[in-house]
Amino acid sequence: SCLIHFIKRTSKQYLVEKMPNLQGKICVVTGAARGIGRGIALQLGGAGATVYITGRTALNLNDCASEIQNRGGKAIPIIMDHAKDSDVLGLFDRIKSENNGRLDVLVNNAYAGVSLIDRSTGKKFWQTDPIETWDTINNVGLRNHYICTTLASRMMVEQKSGLIINISSYGGLKYLFNCAYGIGKAACDRMAVDCAHELKKFNVACISLWPGPVRTEYIQENIIKHAEDNPSEMSLRSSKIFEKGETIEFAGKSIVHLAADPNIMKKTGRIIETTALACEYGFTDIDGLTPICTRKVKDLLQLEGWNKLAAFVPDFVKIPYWVLHMTANKF
């Protein structure tokens, strides 16, 4: 299907991307002070939506709000901690009160485990503090997502429309970073599938979105810059992957298109990659490039340094989803 979309785009010679208009949509992006959450909020706001953005750091969150307003959207920054249930309950009470019970899009993005994952690199799970590791990675990144999904669903079911997106990753399929991370991401994916099952008859979609490698502020400061200052085979390889990765706004462009898709219910209950949506909807990243796709054979060959061989492989040749599924087969 990606080849069909590629041919359609080429034949029409799209020179300028036309982003959908989300004027009047009420959206929530959790963890929007930095990273992917910030990029998602900027894109939703730039498309005209009203965006509630949450985070713990007032300076970063207010900066995000200002940028959204500069792009023509309306931002409502909420300084809060998603590890505190009272803060989360208060957030959705406020949204319901201020919008007559309406909510169109929830993006479950808040995550507190990045620095701990970095600090514990190379350690086995039994070599780390189990309570700190589990709670830091999966309290905000999993438990909170379930609470937010429940509270948002109460509004969306009532209005018989809505879109809930869990930001997940390839770590939900195969081992990545550490045990607690993979368990959490697999659970996020399963949450999207099972919640979609119960929400479907109420016309509410629930999706798990997989970005690829993303050049977040943390990655640029701690991986790309580290590789420049302390070059090694491992650090340079990691840096290369992220240098060809997504900007923080690529996932946001994906979500804007999903939020505007009149046939969104056909996608409910699925795990979807950002690069697959770029192919389907016909958009590129904000730098005009198409980020690395972890299923695209050409990109994988280039990462291994086989550039001459990669030159002969068409862009549309990808590893089939059934192959990915079989690599994680547990039976």
N, C-alpha and C positions, 0 to 999 in steps of 0.2 A: 504493500500500500504506500510505503514511503516513496518508491519509484514513481508511482502514479502521481502523487502530490508534487514530486520534483518536476515531472514533465509538465504538469499543469502550470506550475509557477513559471517555468522557463518559457513556455509557449505564450503566456500572457505578458512576459517581460515586466514583472513588477519592479519598478524603480524606486518607489517610495512605500514604506510600510504604513498601512493605515491601521492604527490601533483602535479597538472597540471603545465605545463611549459608555461609561458606567455612571453617568449622571443620575443621582437619586438613589444609588445603591448604598446601603449601610454595611460597612465591613469592620471586622476586628482582626488585627494582626498582633499576636502575642510575641513578646521578645523582639520589639522593633527598634531598639536603640542602636543596634549595630548589626553587621553581617547580613545574612540572607533576609532576616525579618525586616530590616531597614529597606533593603532593595525591593521587597514585596510591597511594603507600605508606600514607597515612592511611586511605584508603577500603578498601584490602585488609585492613589491620589491623583496622579498625572492623568488618569483616564476619567477623572471627574467624580470619583466616589468620595463619600464621607468615611474617613478611616479613624477608628479608635486604635491608638497605638499604645502598647504597654511596655514597661521596662522599669528597671531599678535606678538607672542613672539619668537624673533630670537633665543634665547638660546635653547628653547625646540625644535623648528623646525629644527635647525641645528643638534641637537642631534639625532633626528629622521632620518635625512638625512644620518648621519654617520652610524647609525645602518642598514639602508637599503643597503648602500654600502658594509658593512661588510657581509651582507647576499647574496651579488652577484648581487644586482639590481642597478639601476641608479636613484638617487634622485635629483630633481631640486626644492630646497626650494624657495618659493615666500613669502616674508614678506609683508602682505597686510591686509586690513580690509574689510570683506565682507559686511559691512554696507555702504561702499563707492562705488557707482556705477562705478566711474572712475577706481577704482582698479580692479573691476570685469571685465569690458570691456578690460582693459589692459592685464589681465591674459589670456583671450581667444585670443586676438590679438597675444600675444606672442606665445602661443601654436600653433596657425595656422601658424605663420611665421616660427617657428623652426622645424615644422614637415610636411611641404608641405600640410597643410590643414587637416592633419590626427589626429583623436582622437578616441580611441577605448572604453574607459570606463570613465564615470563621476560618482563620488560618492558624492552626496549632503549630507554632514555631518555637516558642520559648524553650530554652535549653541552658542548663547550668553546668554541663560536664566537660566543656572543651579544655579548660586548663588542667583539670584533673587527668583527663585522658593523655594529655601531653606529658604531664609529670610522671605518669605511671607507665610510659612506653617501655617495653622490654620486660615488664614484670608479669608473672603469671598471676592468676586471680587469687591464689592462696598466699601470695606474697604481699597483698595489699590489705588495707583495713576494709572488711566486707561491708560494714555499716556505712562508712563514709563513701565508699565507691558506689554502692547501690543507690543510696539516697541522693547523692550528688548528681548521678547520671539519670536516674529514673524517677525521682520524685517530681521534678518539674517536667522532664522530658517524656513522661509516660502517664503517671498518676494524674497530673494536672491536665494533660490532654483529654483524659477521660471525663474529668469533671467539667471542663470547658465544653466538650462535645455534648454532654448531657444537658447543660444549662442552655446552650445555643439551640439544641434540638427542640426544647420545650417551646421556644418562640417560633422556630421554623415549621414545626408540625402544625401549629395553630394557623399559620398563614399558608400552609401547603406549598411551600417553596423554600429553597435555600441550598447552599453549598458549603460543605465542611471539608477542609483539606488538612491532612497530617503531613508535615514535612518529615520525610523518612530518608532512607538511603539503601544502597546496595548491601550495607551491613545487616539488613534484615534477611538477606538470602544466604550470605556466606560470611565466614569469620572476618571481622574487621576491627582493628584497634584493641578491643578487649571483650571479655565475656559479657559484662554488664551492658556494654554498648549494643552488642548484637542481640541480646535478649530484648532490650528495650525497643530496638527498631523492628524486630520481628513482631513484637506485640503491637506496635503502632500500625503496622501493615494489617495485622489480623483485626485490630480494632476497626479500621476503616471498612474492611470487608463485612464484618459482622454487624456493625452499626448500619451500614448501607442496606443490609438484608431487612432490618426492622424498619428503616426509614423509607424504603422504596415506595410503598403504597401511599405515602404522604407527599410524594414528589420532592423529597429532599435527597440530594446527592452527597455521598461521602467517598472521598478519594484519598489514596496515599500517593504523594508526589515525591519522586526521587530526583533531586538535582545531581549533577555530576560533581567533579572536583570544582570547588568554588573559591575564588580569590577574595576571601573575606579579609577584613583588616588584620585579624589574628594570624591568618595564614601568611599574609604578606610580611608581617613583622617577624614571625617566628619560624617560618619555613623557607620562604623565598629569600629573605634577607640573610637568614642563617646560612643558607647554601652558598651565598655570595661571599660571606665572611669566613666560613669554615667549609670549603669544598671537600666532599667525599663522594664516593660512588652512590651511597644511599641518599645523602642529602640532595645531590644534584638530580637524581632520578625523581625524588619527591617534588623537587622544585619544578622540574620539567613538566610533570603531570599537571600541576596547578597553574603554571604559566600558560598552558593551553586550555585551561578550564574556563568556567563561567564567571562573569562578573556577578556581583550581589543582586543585580536587577534582572537577570535572565529568568529566574524562577518567578519573579513578579510578572514578567511579560506572559509567561505560561498561564499564570493564575488569572490575569486580566482576560485572556482569551477563553478560559474555562468559564469564568463568571458571565461572559456574554454569549456563551454557546446555547442556542435554543434546544439543542439535542443533548444536553449535559447528562440526562438520565441514562443515556446509552453507555456512559463511562462510569457510572456509579459502581462502587464495590471493586474497583480495579486499582492496581499499582501502575502508575504511569510515569515515564521518564520525561524530564524537561526537554531533552533533545528530540524525543518522539513528537512532542507537541509542537516544537519549532518546525519540524518537517510537515506535520499535518496542517498547521495554521499558516505557515509561510512567513515566519519571522526570524530575525537574527538577533544576536546580542546587541547591547547598546553601543559597542565598538564596531558594529558592522560585520563581525566575524561569527562563525558558527563554532561553538565550543567543542571540545573533544567529546566523543561519544564512546562510552565503554563497551558498546556492542558493535561499533563500526570496525570492520577488519582493517581498513586502511589506517585508522588512527592507532590501533593496537600495534600494527607493524612499525609505524613511525616511532612509537614509544620505545620499541625494542631496538631502534636504530636501523631498521631494514627499509630505508627510504627508497631505494631503487625498486625493490619488490612492491612496496606500497604504491608507487607511481602507476603500476599496471592494474591496481584494484579499484573498481568503480566505487563511488561514495555510497551507493545504495546497498552494497553487500554488507550484511550485518549478521551477527550470531543470532539465530532464531530464539524466540522466547522459550520454546520447549527445551532447548539445550540448556538454557540457564536454569529452568525448572529442574531438569534431571541432575544438574550438578549439586543441587541442594536436596535431592531425594533422600528421605530419611527411612525408607522401607527396604 
